[in-house]
Amino acid sequence: MYQFSQTVTWIPFYAVLIYFIYKADPKISWWVFGGIALSILIADQTTSGFMKPFFERLRPCHDERWEGIMHNYERCGGLYGFVSSHAANTFAVATFLNLKVGKRIKHLKWLFLWAAIISYTRIYLGVHYPVDVLIGAFIGFLAGLISWFLIVFIKREILKSLLK
């Protein structure tokens, strides 16, 4: 589970995804990559930059009540865990890609399974409570939706100004 939770494990997956995004439509691929970055930025800053310091709720692996009950492979992460940034970031990417290129690239719905697996590993490893992951996934969904709206709006405005 620890390995599934690591970014390096998913690099081949990300490379294949980048390839399919570019192959589907090279002209819009930079908009898609920008939207992915924006989705992650919104999701991550909302969770790590705002919510974790605001709520200051200890991760299960830092909470003395669970000491000796769970094993987290000596990797607990930061002190606070409400809400899961992994869940937010992965669900943001899954949502944005399904909205932006879901019709051009088949089987992108599977990205939600990928996001769910990553999210589950965070509970299994004792670094998040289930509600941390559920709210993180919801925030990620909203971040992906907001990014999609912004990318569509910005692209439309730029094209409008170029056609004048």
PECORCOR-V739608 format. One line per field, one symbol per residue. ss: DSSP state (H for helix, E for strand, C for the rest). phi: phi as a letter, one per 30 degrees, with the letter a starting at -180 (. if undefined). psi: psi as a letter, one per 20 degrees, with the letter a starting at -180 (. if undefined). Layout:
ss = ???
phi = ???
psi = ???
This chain:
ss = CCCCCCCHHHHHHHHHHHHHHHHHCCCCHHHHHHHHHHHHHHHHHHHHHHHHHHHCCECHHHCHHHCCCCCCCCCCCCCECCCCHHHHHHHHHHHHHHHHHCCCCCCCCHHHHHHHHHHHHHHHCCCCCHHHHHHHHHHHHHHHHHHHHHHHHHHHHHHHHHHC
phi = .ddddddedcedddddddedddddaedcedddddddddddeddddddddcdddddhcddedcdedcdicccciibciddcbcbddedddddddddeddddbeddcdideddddedddeddeddedicbdededdddddddedddddddeddddddddddddddd
psi = hghhiqghhjghghggggghgghgnhhihhhghhhggggggggghgghhggghghlpqqhiiphhjpihqpkkjohargqjorohgggghhggggghhggjhhhoqjihihhgghhggghhhggijiqqhhggghggghgggghgggggggggggghghghhi.
